[in-house]
Amino acid sequence: MQGPQTFLPILAMEIATAGAMILGLHNKQFFTTSAQVLPEALSFTDKPEGFDVLCELVMSGNLSDPQRIIAICENYWHSLLKWSAQHGYHIECSTDIPW
């Protein structure tokens, strides 16, 4: 990783939110409010491995350990790429997490 680690909490929140939006589209579900995006996305049954862990990290606010944030985000990112391919979706990017 390069750059300031102070951005990692924001990045984790953005990755979790973007993942929830992908899951909402996949499950053809609307979210009731922006405050409920992550909790409601957790209720979906078809989701990539690591999504729950990422959401729980973000919702807990326990975002002070850079190495933990990186590990959880990378695990989720690689699982998302596998999950999306299994469903015929194409995420255009490298296989590395985009940071």
MDTraj code that builds the backbone (N, CA, C; nanometers):
import mdtraj as md
import numpy as np

residues = "MET GLN GLY PRO GLN THR PHE LEU PRO ILE LEU ALA MET GLU ILE ALA THR ALA GLY ALA MET ILE LEU GLY LEU HIS ASN LYS GLN PHE PHE THR THR SER ALA GLN VAL LEU PRO GLU ALA LEU SER PHE THR ASP LYS PRO GLU GLY PHE ASP VAL LEU CYS GLU LEU VAL MET SER GLY ASN LEU SER ASP PRO GLN ARG ILE ILE ALA ILE CYS GLU ASN TYR TRP HIS SER LEU LEU LYS TRP SER ALA GLN HIS GLY TYR HIS ILE GLU CYS SER THR ASP ILE PRO TRP".split()
xyz = np.array([
    [0.0826, -0.1174, 0.0000],
    [0.0000, 0.0000, 0.0000],
    [0.0876, 0.1245, 0.0000],
    [0.0447, 0.2215, -0.0762],
    [0.1162, 0.3479, -0.0814],
    [0.0195, 0.4589, -0.0447],
    [0.0703, 0.5660, 0.0081],
    [-0.0144, 0.6793, 0.0410],
    [-0.0549, 0.6798, 0.1863],
    [-0.1323, 0.7813, 0.2224],
    [-0.1696, 0.7960, 0.3631],
    [-0.2706, 0.6902, 0.4075],
    [-0.2439, 0.6306, 0.5228],
    [-0.3352, 0.5303, 0.5767],
    [-0.4603, 0.5942, 0.6360],
    [-0.4589, 0.7239, 0.6516],
    [-0.5746, 0.7925, 0.7082],
    [-0.6967, 0.7837, 0.6167],
    [-0.6759, 0.7517, 0.4900],
    [-0.7863, 0.7396, 0.3953],
    [-0.8544, 0.6030, 0.4040],
    [-0.7918, 0.5059, 0.4687],
    [-0.8458, 0.3696, 0.4719],
    [-0.9870, 0.3591, 0.5298],
    [-1.0203, 0.4264, 0.6396],
    [-1.1581, 0.4163, 0.6892],
    [-1.2617, 0.4632, 0.5868],
    [-1.2318, 0.5730, 0.5188],
    [-1.3238, 0.6240, 0.4165],
    [-1.3339, 0.5253, 0.3019],
    [-1.2224, 0.4691, 0.2613],
    [-1.2222, 0.3715, 0.1531],
    [-1.3045, 0.2486, 0.1904],
    [-1.2905, 0.2004, 0.3121],
    [-1.3686, 0.0851, 0.3574],
    [-1.5179, 0.1161, 0.3505],
    [-1.5566, 0.2362, 0.3919],
    [-1.6977, 0.2757, 0.3857],
    [-1.7464, 0.2816, 0.2409],
    [-1.6635, 0.3353, 0.1531],
    [-1.7026, 0.3454, 0.0121],
    [-1.7137, 0.2077, -0.0538],
    [-1.6215, 0.1187, -0.0226],
    [-1.6263, -0.0164, -0.0794],
    [-1.7496, -0.0907, -0.0283],
    [-1.7799, -0.0779, 0.1001],
    [-1.8981, -0.1436, 0.1567],
    [-2.0261, -0.0886, 0.0928],
    [-2.0335, 0.0416, 0.0778],
    [-2.1528, 0.1033, 0.0189],
    [-2.1684, 0.0647, -0.1282],
    [-2.0597, 0.0695, -0.2034],
    [-2.0665, 0.0296, -0.3443],
    [-2.1060, -0.1176, -0.3558],
    [-2.0511, -0.2015, -0.2685],
    [-2.0878, -0.3428, -0.2686],
    [-2.2351, -0.3621, -0.2396],
    [-2.2879, -0.2853, -0.1458],
    [-2.4302, -0.2938, -0.1133],
    [-2.5157, -0.2536, -0.2326],
    [-2.4727, -0.1529, -0.3053],
    [-2.5477, -0.1092, -0.4230],
    [-2.5490, -0.2183, -0.5308],
    [-2.4356, -0.2832, -0.5495],
    [-2.4283, -0.3946, -0.6446],
    [-2.5253, -0.5051, -0.6019],
    [-2.5255, -0.5363, -0.4729],
    [-2.6148, -0.6408, -0.4224],
    [-2.7612, -0.5998, -0.4337],
    [-2.7905, -0.4732, -0.4115],
    [-2.9273, -0.4255, -0.4286],
    [-2.9742, -0.4434, -0.5716],
    [-2.8895, -0.4105, -0.6670],
    [-2.9243, -0.4304, -0.8081],
    [-2.9414, -0.5784, -0.8387],
    [-2.8492, -0.6605, -0.7931],
    [-2.8557, -0.8050, -0.8183],
    [-2.9835, -0.8660, -0.7611],
    [-3.0192, -0.8247, -0.6402],
    [-3.1370, -0.8799, -0.5737],
    [-3.2656, -0.8041, -0.6066],
    [-3.2540, -0.7047, -0.6938],
    [-3.3685, -0.6226, -0.7352],
    [-3.4426, -0.5647, -0.6148],
    [-3.3640, -0.5075, -0.5232],
    [-3.4180, -0.4513, -0.4001],
    [-3.3798, -0.3043, -0.3882],
    [-3.4745, -0.2255, -0.3424],
    [-3.4486, -0.0864, -0.3081],
    [-3.4105, -0.0799, -0.1607],
    [-3.3376, 0.0220, -0.1233],
    [-3.3057, 0.0461, 0.0162],
    [-3.4004, 0.1538, 0.0681],
    [-3.4421, 0.1396, 0.1934],
    [-3.5405, 0.2335, 0.2459],
    [-3.4809, 0.3719, 0.2704],
    [-3.3597, 0.3782, 0.3238],
    [-3.2906, 0.5059, 0.3450],
    [-3.1408, 0.4808, 0.3308],
    [-3.0658, 0.5870, 0.3141],
    [-2.9206, 0.5692, 0.3030],
    [-2.8620, 0.5167, 0.4335],
    [-2.9263, 0.5446, 0.5453],
    [-2.8781, 0.4946, 0.6744],
    [-2.8979, 0.3440, 0.6882],
    [-2.9857, 0.2867, 0.6065],
    [-3.0160, 0.1436, 0.6159],
    [-2.9507, 0.0597, 0.5066],
    [-2.8702, 0.1212, 0.4219],
    [-2.8106, 0.0490, 0.3090],
    [-2.7329, -0.0739, 0.3570],
    [-2.6401, -0.0568, 0.4471],
    [-2.5591, -0.1715, 0.4905],
    [-2.6408, -0.2740, 0.5686],
    [-2.7200, -0.2330, 0.6696],
    [-2.7993, -0.3334, 0.7403],
    [-2.8948, -0.4102, 0.6492],
    [-2.9574, -0.3414, 0.5548],
    [-3.0502, -0.4095, 0.4640],
    [-2.9761, -0.5006, 0.3674],
    [-2.8599, -0.4593, 0.3198],
    [-2.7813, -0.5440, 0.2292],
    [-2.7343, -0.6706, 0.2995],
    [-2.7104, -0.6622, 0.4280],
    [-2.6693, -0.7808, 0.5038],
    [-2.7770, -0.8886, 0.5034],
    [-2.9018, -0.8498, 0.4840],
    [-3.0111, -0.9475, 0.4850],
    [-3.0206, -1.0278, 0.3550],
    [-2.9537, -0.9833, 0.2496],
    [-2.9581, -1.0573, 0.1226],
    [-2.8875, -1.1908, 0.1395],
    [-2.9412, -1.2938, 0.0770],
    [-2.8808, -1.4268, 0.0921],
    [-2.7692, -1.4513, -0.0088],
    [-2.7780, -1.3906, -0.1251],
    [-2.6778, -1.4138, -0.2295],
    [-2.5810, -1.2967, -0.2316],
    [-2.4661, -1.3164, -0.1687],
    [-2.3675, -1.2079, -0.1605],
    [-2.2276, -1.2684, -0.1547],
    [-2.1277, -1.1907, -0.1916],
    [-1.9896, -1.2402, -0.1888],
    [-1.9404, -1.2658, -0.0469],
    [-1.8522, -1.3615, -0.0364],
    [-1.7869, -1.3890, 0.0916],
    [-1.7132, -1.2621, 0.1361],
    [-1.7170, -1.2367, 0.2628],
    [-1.6456, -1.1223, 0.3172],
    [-1.7271, -0.9949, 0.3239],
    [-1.8433, -0.9929, 0.2584],
    [-1.9262, -0.8720, 0.2615],
    [-1.9755, -0.8437, 0.4029],
    [-2.0227, -0.9473, 0.4718],
    [-2.0728, -0.9288, 0.6078],
    [-1.9639, -0.8735, 0.7002],
    [-1.8447, -0.9286, 0.6889],
    [-1.7338, -0.8855, 0.7741],
    [-1.7005, -0.7390, 0.7468],
    [-1.6977, -0.7020, 0.6193],
    [-1.6694, -0.5628, 0.5826],
    [-1.7763, -0.4698, 0.6381],
    [-1.9026, -0.5064, 0.6216],
    [-2.0109, -0.4213, 0.6724],
    [-2.0052, -0.4087, 0.8238],
    [-1.9799, -0.5184, 0.8914],
    [-1.9715, -0.5141, 1.0370],
    [-1.8557, -0.4255, 1.0826],
    [-1.7441, -0.4314, 1.0108],
    [-1.6308, -0.3439, 1.0418],
    [-1.6720, -0.1974, 1.0293],
    [-1.7348, -0.1636, 0.9176],
    [-1.7739, -0.0252, 0.8923],
    [-1.8808, 0.0204, 0.9915],
    [-1.9829, -0.0620, 1.0131],
    [-2.0920, -0.0215, 1.1024],
    [-2.0473, -0.0106, 1.2475],
    [-1.9459, -0.0865, 1.2859],
    [-1.8963, -0.0792, 1.4233],
    [-1.8166, 0.0482, 1.4475],
    [-1.7636, 0.1061, 1.3392],
    [-1.6797, 0.2244, 1.3528],
    [-1.5393, 0.1926, 1.4001],
    [-1.5074, 0.0648, 1.4094],
    [-1.3749, 0.0216, 1.4548],
    [-1.2788, 0.0215, 1.3359],
    [-1.2395, 0.1401, 1.2946],
    [-1.1608, 0.1575, 1.1726],
    [-1.0233, 0.2172, 1.2021],
    [-0.9623, 0.1731, 1.3105],
    [-0.8340, 0.2309, 1.3494],
    [-0.7138, 0.1426, 1.3170],
    [-0.7364, 0.0197, 1.2741],
    [-0.6261, -0.0723, 1.2452],
    [-0.6082, -0.0850, 1.0938],
    [-0.5111, -0.0134, 1.0377],
    [-0.4925, -0.0146, 0.8919],
    [-0.4751, -0.1546, 0.8330],
    [-0.3973, -0.2394, 0.8981],
    [-0.3731, -0.3738, 0.8429],
    [-0.5013, -0.4563, 0.8403],
    [-0.5850, -0.4402, 0.9421],
    [-0.7123, -0.5129, 0.9460],
    [-0.8048, -0.4631, 0.8351],
    [-0.8110, -0.3332, 0.8172],
    [-0.8948, -0.2757, 0.7114],
    [-0.8493, -0.3272, 0.5755],
    [-0.7193, -0.3245, 0.5514],
    [-0.6650, -0.3714, 0.4231],
    [-0.6998, -0.5183, 0.4003],
    [-0.6795, -0.6021, 0.5003],
    [-0.7063, -0.7456, 0.4856],
    [-0.8535, -0.7715, 0.4560],
    [-0.9419, -0.7048, 0.5279],
    [-1.0855, -0.7256, 0.5078],
    [-1.1289, -0.6744, 0.3707],
    [-1.0814, -0.5589, 0.3303],
    [-1.1170, -0.5034, 0.1998],
    [-1.0632, -0.5901, 0.0857],
    [-0.9401, -0.6355, 0.0976],
    [-0.8830, -0.7203, -0.0071],
    [-0.9572, -0.8531, -0.0176],
    [-0.9907, -0.9133, 0.0955],
    [-1.0662, -1.0385, 0.0933],
    [-1.2007, -1.0184, 0.0242],
    [-1.2706, -0.9120, 0.0625],
    [-1.3994, -0.8841, 0.0003],
    [-1.3846, -0.8563, -0.1491],
    [-1.2862, -0.7778, -0.1871],
    [-1.2670, -0.7417, -0.3276],
    [-1.2463, -0.8657, -0.4146],
    [-1.1605, -0.9558, -0.3705],
    [-1.1348, -1.0767, -0.4487],
    [-1.2594, -1.1654, -0.4529],
    [-1.3335, -1.1714, -0.3435],
    [-1.4581, -1.2487, -0.3415],
    [-1.5624, -1.1859, -0.4327],
    [-1.5684, -1.0531, -0.4351],
    [-1.6624, -0.9837, -0.5227],
    [-1.6335, -1.0143, -0.6690],
    [-1.5067, -1.0154, -0.7057],
    [-1.4725, -1.0457, -0.8447],
    [-1.5161, -1.1879, -0.8826],
    [-1.4950, -1.2840, -0.7922],
    [-1.5391, -1.4221, -0.8172],
    [-1.6913, -1.4306, -0.8249],
    [-1.7576, -1.3702, -0.7284],
    [-1.9034, -1.3722, -0.7220],
    [-1.9639, -1.3099, -0.8474],
    [-1.9102, -1.1968, -0.8891],
    [-1.9649, -1.1285, -1.0067],
    [-1.9459, -1.2134, -1.1325],
    [-1.8332, -1.2795, -1.1451],
    [-1.8104, -1.3669, -1.2612],
    [-1.9083, -1.4843, -1.2604],
    [-1.9350, -1.5403, -1.1436],
    [-2.0296, -1.6519, -1.1332],
    [-2.1703, -1.6108, -1.1768],
    [-2.2023, -1.4836, -1.1619],
    [-2.3352, -1.4341, -1.1992],
    [-2.3364, -1.3681, -1.3369],
    [-2.2260, -1.3746, -1.4074],
    [-2.2204, -1.3185, -1.5412],
    [-2.2022, -1.1679, -1.5458],
    [-2.1600, -1.1088, -1.4361],
    [-2.1327, -0.9654, -1.4323],
    [-1.9841, -0.9440, -1.4583],
    [-1.9541, -0.8311, -1.5172],
    [-1.8142, -0.7986, -1.5443],
    [-1.7805, -0.6670, -1.4748],
    [-1.6857, -0.6730, -1.3854],
    [-1.6348, -0.5523, -1.3203],
    [-1.5035, -0.5196, -1.3893],
    [-1.4996, -0.4073, -1.4560],
    [-1.3817, -0.3718, -1.5331],
    [-1.2781, -0.3038, -1.4459],
    [-1.1746, -0.3780, -1.4170],
    [-1.0622, -0.3280, -1.3373],
    [-0.9579, -0.4382, -1.3321],
    [-0.8489, -0.4086, -1.2678],
    [-0.7495, -0.5124, -1.2471],
    [-0.7982, -0.6018, -1.1340],
    [-0.7281, -0.7102, -1.1082],
    [-0.7683, -0.7988, -0.9975],
    [-0.7242, -0.7432, -0.8635],
    [-0.6461, -0.6365, -0.8647],
    [-0.6029, -0.5734, -0.7397],
    [-0.7087, -0.4729, -0.6950],
    [-0.7178, -0.4578, -0.5656],
    [-0.8104, -0.3595, -0.5122],
    [-0.7671, -0.2215, -0.5629],
    [-0.8607, -0.1400, -0.6067],
    [-0.8249, -0.0144, -0.6724],
    [-0.7823, 0.0971, -0.5771],
    [-0.6666, 0.0838, -0.5189],
    [-0.6109, 0.1904, -0.4365],
    [-0.4690, 0.1977, -0.4615],
])
top = md.Topology()
chain = top.add_chain()
for i, resn in enumerate(residues, 1):
    res = top.add_residue(resn, chain, resSeq=i)
    for name in ("N", "CA", "C"):
        top.add_atom(name, md.element.get_by_symbol(name[0]), res)
traj = md.Trajectory(xyz[None], top)
